[in-house]
Amino acid sequence: MRTTSFLLIVVVVIVYAIGVPATGCGESMGTRLWNTTGANGWEPIKNINDKHIHELGNWAVLEFSKRVNCLVKFNKVVSGRQQLMSGMNYELIIDVTHFEGKDGKYKAELHEQELTKKRQLLSFMKVN
């Protein structure tokens, strides 16, 4: 009897988990940690199609997906700028596809130190 009840509970939990959509899609993650509205050493990224820039964009989408339990797929980096500051700060506008098939744009702010191979996603928010 106990085994049957336990198995029934497990099945119900699995069915519920599969049927409930991921939460957090479209929500912001983090807060803006620096002022990106002024120049302050920010430069446009000259080659937006650079392999490393797209690797950073894909990484940012994967990190966001893990943190907010949201299924989004990286499409491409649309635009961006960078700032040299004990590593490199990036502000990337990224085109993604949501799990239900709709496209959207997000702004990712991240910091990378290439020497130590460390990356930190500071914020990820939907833009119009």
N, C-alpha and C positions, 0 to 999 in steps of 0.2 A: 504493500500500500504506500509506504513512504517513498519507494523508488518510483512508483507511478506518479505520485504527486510532484516529486522533484523533477521528473522528466517533463511533465506537463508545464510546470513553471518555466523551465528552460526553453521549451518550445515557444511559449507565449512571449518571453523576453526577446527571443531571436526574431520572431515575426514582427514584434513591435519595433525593434531596432531597424529592421529592414524597411518597414513601412513609413517610418517617420523621416521626413527630409532633414538634411543637415541644417543646423542652425548657424547663424552668424554671417551668412552670405550677404554682402552689401553693407555690412557693418564696418566701422573703422577699427583699426587695431593700433594701439599706441597713441602718442600725442606728438605734435610737432616739437622737436627738440631744438631746432634752430630756426632762425628767421631766413626764409628762402625768398622773400619778396624783393629784397634789395640786392645789389651787386655783391657786396661783401666777399669778393674773391671767387664768386661762382662764374664758371665758364660753360658755354654750351658744349655738349659732347659733339665733336667734329664728325665722327663716323658712327652714326646711330646703328649701323648694321654690323659693327665690329663684333666678332665672336664673343669676346669677353663681356661686352655690354649685354648681349642676349643671355649669356650664362648667368650674369647677375640678376637679370629680370626673371628668368626661370627660377632661380634659387629663391628670390623674394616671394614669388607666387607659391612655391612649395612650402616655405616657412609660414606664410599667411594661412594656407590651407590647414597646416598642422595645428596652428594655435587657435583657430576659431572654428574648427570642425566644418569646413566648407569645401565643397568640391568645385574647384575652378581649374581651368587648363590655360597655361601660358600660350599666347599666340605670338606676340612680338613686342619689342620696345618701340614706342611711337616717337618719343622725344625724351630729352633729358639734359641735365647739366651736372657738373662736378665741381668739387672744391677740394683743393689740396690742404689737408689739416691733419698732421700726425697719422697719415694714411690718406684715404680718399673718401670724401662724403659724396654720395650720389643722390640725386632726385630724378627718378625715372617715371615716365608716364607709360603704363603697360596696358596693352590690349589683352583681355582674357575672355574665355568662354565659360559661362556658368554651367553647372551640371544639367540644367533644363534647356540648354542650347542658346541662351541669350548672350550676346557679347556685351562687354562693359569695359570701361577704362578706370584704372586705379593709379594713384600716385604712391610710389614706394620711396621712402627715405631710408637709406642704409649707409653703413660705414664699413669700409674694408681696409684691412692692413695686409697688403700682399706679402710682405716679408714674413709675417707670422702665420699667414693663411687664415686669418680670423675675419669673420663677417658678422655683422649685427644688423638685424632688421629693426629700425627704430619706429617706423609707422607705415601703415598701409591703409589708404583711404580712397573711397570711391570719388571720382571726379565726373563732371558732366561733359 
